[in-house]
């Protein structure tokens, strides 16, 4: 799609395939980021989970975006190790709940779905903005998207603003001291490193813009 006002079921499948290939391409990079402040497995775990997702995409009866996203969420919970599985699984399960029964979604629908997903991750991980987690990318992305929709921005522009905010949030994790997750054990030594979860989340939002705004 390019410049369309809504996103179809097929567009969502295209995004998931794109996100899977993007994580595969960045697997080593994500793992290197994680080796500095975590268990050195974030890229490997995400790649394994998304490869499992890839195998499920053709099994889901086409048409219901909510069912598709819930399937993604359940697959990630069962195949991604560490904290990433439950957190990314929750993100997609909540997005699935918010898009249940929809065969296409508007900018407002996606904003509501992302809000549900991010709220689910917050509830699951008990983290806040500034804790040096994936939420440091997701929360700014959610806020930028909601603001763009409120401004009456068209879908492509709204998605780009959301992705830009996610990347800014990702970069803002570098000086932070981690307060949640494995990285928090390092205390002050966690500062100076970009958070891997925020990085994979920024990649997720960028692939949304790439595929749904016609930027690919």
C-alpha positions in Angstrom: 0.0 0.0 0.0 1.1 3.6 -0.6 -0.7 6.5 0.8 -3.9 4.5 1.5 -6.2 5.5 4.3 -6.4 2.1 5.8 -4.4 -1.1 6.2 -5.7 -4.4 4.8 -5.2 -7.9 6.2 -2.7 -8.5 3.5 -0.7 -5.4 4.5 -0.5 -6.7 8.0 0.9 -10.0 6.7 3.4 -8.1 4.6 4.5 -6.1 7.7 5.0 -9.3 9.7 7.1 -10.9 7.0 9.1 -7.6 6.7 9.6 -7.5 10.5 10.8 -11.1 10.5 13.4 -10.5 7.8 14.5 -7.2 9.5 15.1 -9.0 12.8 17.0 -11.8 10.9 19.2 -9.2 9.3 19.8 -7.5 12.7 20.0 -10.6 14.8 23.8 -10.3 15.4 23.5 -6.5 16.1 20.7 -7.1 18.7 22.7 -9.9 20.3 25.8 -7.6 20.5 23.7 -4.9 22.2 22.4 -7.5 24.6 25.8 -8.9 25.3 26.8 -5.6 26.9 23.9 -5.4 29.4 21.9 -8.6 29.2 22.2 -12.3 28.4 23.5 -11.9 24.8 20.5 -13.7 23.4 17.9 -11.0 22.4 18.6 -11.2 18.7 18.8 -15.0 18.6 15.5 -15.3 20.6 13.6 -12.8 18.6 14.7 -14.4 15.3 13.7 -17.9 16.5 10.3 -16.6 17.6 9.6 -14.7 14.4 10.8 -17.7 12.2 8.1 -19.7 14.1 5.6 -16.9 13.3 6.5 -17.1 9.7 5.5 -20.8 9.7 2.1 -19.9 11.1 1.1 -17.0 8.8 -0.4 -19.3 6.0 -2.2 -21.4 8.6 -4.4 -18.6 9.9 -7.7 -18.2 8.1 -7.3 -14.9 6.2 -9.4 -11.9 6.9 -9.3 -11.2 10.7 -6.4 -9.0 11.7 -7.1 -9.6 15.4 -6.9 -13.4 15.0 -3.7 -13.0 13.1 -2.0 -10.8 15.7 -3.2 -13.1 18.6 -1.6 -16.0 16.7 1.6 -14.1 16.5 1.4 -13.3 20.2 0.8 -16.8 21.3 3.6 -18.1 19.1 6.1 -15.6 20.5 5.2 -16.4 24.1 5.8 -20.1 23.4 9.1 -19.8 21.3 11.0 -16.6 22.5 13.1 -17.1 25.5 13.9 -14.6 28.3 11.8 -11.6 29.0 11.2 -10.9 25.3 8.7 -13.7 24.8 6.1 -12.7 27.4 6.5 -9.0 26.6 6.4 -9.2 22.8 3.7 -11.8 23.1 1.6 -9.5 25.3 2.1 -6.7 22.8 0.7 -8.7 19.9 -2.0 -10.4 22.0 -3.3 -6.9 23.1 -3.0 -5.6 19.5 -5.0 -8.6 18.4 -7.7 -8.0 21.0 -8.0 -4.4 19.9 -8.3 -5.4 16.2 -10.6 -8.4 16.7 -13.0 -8.9 13.8 -11.4 -6.2 11.6 -10.3 -7.0 8.0 -8.8 -3.5 7.7 -7.7 -0.8 10.1 -7.5 3.0 9.9 -4.9 5.2 11.5 -7.2 5.6 14.5 -7.6 1.8 14.8 -3.9 1.3 14.7 -3.4 4.0 17.3 -5.9 2.3 19.6 -4.3 -1.1 19.0 -0.8 0.2 19.7 -2.1 1.9 22.9 -3.6 -1.4 24.0 -0.4 -3.3 23.2 1.9 -0.8 25.0 -0.4 -0.7 28.0 -0.2 -4.5 28.1 3.6 -4.5 28.1 3.6 -1.9 30.9 1.3 -4.0 33.0 3.3 -7.2 32.3 6.8 -5.7 32.8 5.9 -3.2 35.5 8.3 -0.7 33.7 7.9 3.0 33.0 9.4 5.5 30.5 13.1 6.0 31.4 13.7 2.5 32.9 15.8 1.5 29.8 13.5 -1.1 28.3 11.5 -1.6 25.1 8.9 0.9 26.5 11.4 3.7 25.9 10.7 3.2 22.2 7.1 2.1 22.4 5.7 4.8 24.6 7.0 7.7 22.5 5.8 5.9 19.4 2.3 5.5 20.9 2.2 9.2 21.9 3.5 10.4 18.6 0.9 8.3 16.7 -2.0 9.5 18.9 -0.9 13.1 18.4 -0.6 12.6 14.7 -4.1 11.1 14.5 -5.5 13.9 16.7 -3.9 16.4 14.3 -5.7 14.8 11.4 -2.5 13.5 9.8 -3.0 10.9 7.0 -1.9 7.4 7.8 1.5 7.4 6.1 2.6 10.6 7.9 1.3 9.3 11.2 3.2 6.1 10.9 6.4 7.9 10.0 6.0 10.2 13.0 5.5 7.2 15.2 8.6 5.4 13.9 10.7 8.5 14.2 9.7 8.9 17.9 10.5 5.2 18.5 14.0 5.7 17.1 14.6 8.9 19.2 13.4 6.9 22.3 15.7 4.1 21.4 18.7 6.4 21.2 17.7 8.1 24.4 18.3 4.8 26.3 22.1 5.1 25.8 22.8 7.3 28.8 20.2 5.8 31.0 20.8 3.5 34.0 18.6 0.4 33.7 15.9 0.1 36.4 14.2 -3.1 35.1 15.2 -6.5 33.7 18.6 -8.2 33.5 20.4 -4.9 32.7 19.3 -3.4 36.1 21.7 -5.8 37.9 24.6 -3.8 36.4 23.6 -0.6 38.0 25.6 2.4 36.8 27.5 0.2 34.4 24.4 -0.2 32.3 24.7 3.5 31.2 26.4 4.1 27.9 24.7 1.2 26.1 21.7 1.2 23.8 18.9 -1.0 25.1 18.3 -4.1 22.8 14.6 -4.3 23.5 14.1 -0.6 22.6 16.1 -1.3 19.5 14.0 -4.2 18.3 10.8 -2.2 19.2 12.1 0.7 17.1 12.7 -1.8 14.2 9.1 -3.0 14.6 7.7 0.6 14.3 10.0 1.4 11.4 8.9 -1.7 9.5 5.3 -0.6 10.0 6.1 2.7 8.3 8.1 1.0 5.6 5.3 -1.4 4.6 2.1 0.5 5.4 3.3 4.0 4.3 4.9 2.8 1.2 8.4 3.6 2.3 10.0 0.3 1.6 
